[in-house]
Each structure stands twice: as structure tokens, then as C-alpha cells.
Amino acid sequence: MYPSNKQPLPPIKKCHQHDAWDHQRNYQLHRTRVSSAIPVVNTKGMSTPAHMQRNLKKLQLQDERRATIKRDNRLLASSLARIEDSRGLVDHKNQYQPRSLNADKRRAELLLVSQQNLNIYQRIIARQSEYRQQLWMDDWVKVQQRRNNISRYPQGPNRSQRS
């Protein structure tokens, strides 16, 4: 029935012990497979983009702040050196001329107003008068003549007083 070199079942003394060994061997095989298994789903998450790994704006602000601090330190050191060289003399004079922050704007407004005034003046000068002074003078002479004709005592010196 069976070939002589192959046995259908290994010889077992106790069936219960053989099942335990089989179970132990299967469990060890399972553990080695689990430990060597690689994941199918990537759960690492997204990698951080290169431009966000280094905050360039923060670095720029830090550099500007350092430059400002260095400049201020240089100014302080130069003023301390000047004080040290002055041999105790007090320098209380202001070396700057006070000036307004909006002087340029006021000057521009003044120029604009003066130009507008000049334009108005030239228009007034170029305009002919609408009043006729000669007519007024003639009317005034007529009014004086009527007043003298109507009045009891004429205005001005008499004929006898004129000479």
C-alpha cells in the first residue's frame, strides 16, 4: 500500500503531547511571520515641506533685530568714547535744527494758495469796470444845480463874496 521509504504518520507515543508541540511550533512560526511583516497602509503621515522646515521669515526678523542691536551698540559705544574724550565737559547744546514734520506740505499749500491769488488778481485787473464814472459825475453836477435852485440860500460863496 504505502511505499516502504515513506511513513504515513510519524510515530507518536502520546497524542496529547504531539498536539502541544504542533501548537507551539505553529505559534512560533506565526510570531516570526508577524515580526517580519511589513505594513500595507502607510501610517507615517505627510512629510513636512522644505519651505516650512526652516521658518525664513522668523530668521529674517531675527537678522534685522540683530542688525538694529549692533547699530545701536555702535552708536552707544561712539557716544561713550566721545564722552570719555571730552574730559568731563558737559555738552548740553543741541546740534540739530528743530523743524516741523509737515513743513513741506505747508509750503506746497502756501505756494498753491499764492498761485490761486495771483490768478484771481490778474483776472480782476483784466476785467473792465462796469461802472461809468462820467455818468455819475454828470448826475452829481445836476443834483447840485437842482439843490442850489431849490434852496433858499444857495450853497457856496455868493457873487459878492467871490471877489
C-alpha positions as CSV (number, residue, x, y, z in Angstrom):
1,M,0.0,0.0,0.0
2,Y,2.4,2.6,1.1
3,P,5.9,2.7,-0.2
4,S,8.4,1.4,2.2
5,N,10.5,4.5,2.5
6,K,7.7,6.9,3.5
7,Q,5.6,6.6,6.6
8,P,2.1,7.9,6.5
9,L,2.3,9.3,10.1
10,P,5.2,9.8,12.4
11,P,5.4,7.5,15.3
12,I,3.8,9.2,18.3
13,K,3.9,8.0,21.8
14,K,1.3,10.3,23.2
15,C,-1.2,12.1,21.1
16,H,-1.7,14.9,23.5
17,Q,2.0,15.8,23.7
18,H,2.2,15.8,19.9
19,D,-0.6,18.4,19.6
20,A,1.0,20.6,22.1
21,W,4.3,20.5,20.2
22,D,2.5,21.2,17.0
23,H,0.7,24.1,18.6
24,Q,3.9,25.5,19.9
25,R,5.7,25.2,16.6
26,N,2.7,26.9,14.7
27,Y,2.7,29.7,17.3
28,Q,6.5,30.3,16.8
29,L,6.1,30.3,13.1
30,H,3.2,32.8,13.4
31,R,5.3,35.1,15.7
32,T,8.2,35.1,13.2
33,R,5.9,36.0,10.3
34,V,4.2,38.8,12.3
35,S,7.6,40.3,13.3
36,S,8.9,40.2,9.8
37,A,5.6,41.6,8.2
38,I,5.7,45.0,6.6
39,P,2.6,47.3,6.7
40,V,0.4,47.6,3.6
41,V,-1.0,51.0,4.6
42,N,1.3,54.0,5.1
43,T,0.6,55.5,8.5
44,K,3.7,57.7,8.8
45,G,1.8,60.9,7.8
46,M,2.9,63.6,5.4
47,S,6.5,64.8,5.3
48,T,6.9,68.5,6.2
49,P,7.6,70.6,3.1
50,A,11.1,72.0,2.8
51,H,9.9,75.7,2.9
52,M,8.2,75.0,6.2
53,Q,11.1,73.2,7.9
54,R,13.0,76.4,8.2
55,N,10.9,79.5,9.1
56,L,12.6,82.0,6.8
57,K,10.5,85.0,7.9
58,K,11.5,84.4,11.5
59,L,15.1,84.1,10.5
60,Q,14.9,87.4,8.6
61,L,13.2,89.2,11.5
62,Q,16.0,87.9,13.8
63,D,18.7,89.1,11.5
64,E,17.0,92.6,11.3
65,R,16.8,92.7,15.0
66,R,20.4,91.7,15.4
67,A,21.4,94.4,12.9
68,T,19.4,97.0,14.8
69,I,21.0,96.0,18.1
70,K,24.5,96.1,16.5
71,R,23.9,99.6,15.1
72,D,22.5,100.8,18.5
73,N,25.5,99.3,20.3
74,R,27.9,101.1,17.8
75,L,26.2,104.4,18.4
76,L,26.3,103.9,22.2
77,A,30.0,103.0,22.0
78,S,30.8,106.0,19.9
79,S,28.9,108.3,22.3
80,L,30.6,106.8,25.3
81,A,34.0,107.3,23.6
82,R,33.1,110.9,22.8
83,I,32.1,111.4,26.5
84,E,35.3,109.9,27.7
85,D,37.4,112.1,25.3
86,S,35.6,115.2,26.5
87,R,37.4,115.1,29.8
88,G,34.3,115.9,31.9
89,L,32.9,118.8,29.9
90,V,29.2,118.9,29.6
91,D,27.9,119.0,26.0
92,H,24.4,120.5,26.5
93,K,23.9,122.0,23.1
94,N,21.5,120.5,20.6
95,Q,23.2,120.0,17.3
96,Y,20.0,119.8,15.3
97,Q,17.7,122.4,14.0
98,P,14.1,122.0,15.1
99,R,11.9,121.6,12.1
100,S,8.3,120.7,11.5
101,L,7.3,117.3,10.2
102,N,4.8,118.8,7.8
103,A,6.7,121.8,6.7
104,D,6.9,120.6,3.1
105,K,3.2,120.1,2.9
106,R,2.5,123.6,4.4
107,R,5.0,125.1,1.9
108,A,3.2,123.4,-1.0
109,E,-0.2,124.6,0.2
110,L,1.2,128.1,0.6
111,L,2.5,128.0,-3.0
112,L,-0.8,126.8,-4.3
113,V,-2.8,129.5,-2.4
114,S,-0.4,132.2,-3.6
115,Q,-0.7,131.0,-7.2
116,Q,-4.5,131.0,-7.0
117,N,-4.4,134.5,-5.5
118,L,-2.2,135.7,-8.4
119,N,-4.6,134.2,-10.9
120,I,-7.6,135.9,-9.3
121,Y,-5.7,139.2,-9.2
122,Q,-4.9,139.0,-12.9
123,R,-8.5,138.3,-13.7
124,I,-9.6,141.3,-11.7
125,I,-7.1,143.6,-13.4
126,A,-8.0,142.4,-16.9
127,R,-11.7,143.0,-16.3
128,Q,-13.2,146.3,-17.5
129,S,-15.2,148.3,-15.0
130,E,-19.0,148.1,-15.4
131,Y,-19.4,151.5,-13.6
132,R,-19.5,154.6,-15.7
133,Q,-17.9,157.3,-13.5
134,Q,-18.5,160.1,-16.0
135,L,-22.3,159.5,-15.8
136,W,-22.1,159.6,-12.0
137,M,-20.2,162.9,-12.1
138,D,-22.7,164.4,-14.6
139,D,-25.6,163.2,-12.3
140,W,-23.9,164.7,-9.3
141,V,-23.5,168.1,-11.0
142,K,-27.2,168.1,-11.9
143,V,-28.1,167.2,-8.3
144,Q,-26.0,170.1,-7.0
145,Q,-27.6,172.5,-9.6
146,R,-31.2,171.4,-8.5
147,R,-30.3,171.8,-4.9
148,N,-29.0,175.3,-5.5
149,N,-32.1,176.2,-7.5
150,I,-34.4,174.9,-4.8
151,S,-32.7,176.1,-1.7
152,R,-33.3,179.5,-0.1
153,Y,-29.7,180.1,0.5
154,P,-27.5,178.7,-2.3
155,Q,-24.5,176.6,-1.3
156,G,-21.1,178.0,-1.8
157,P,-19.9,181.7,-1.7
158,N,-22.1,184.5,-3.1
159,R,-21.3,186.7,-6.0
160,S,-20.2,189.4,-3.7
161,Q,-18.1,187.1,-1.7
162,R,-16.4,185.6,-4.7
163,S,-14.3,188.6,-5.3
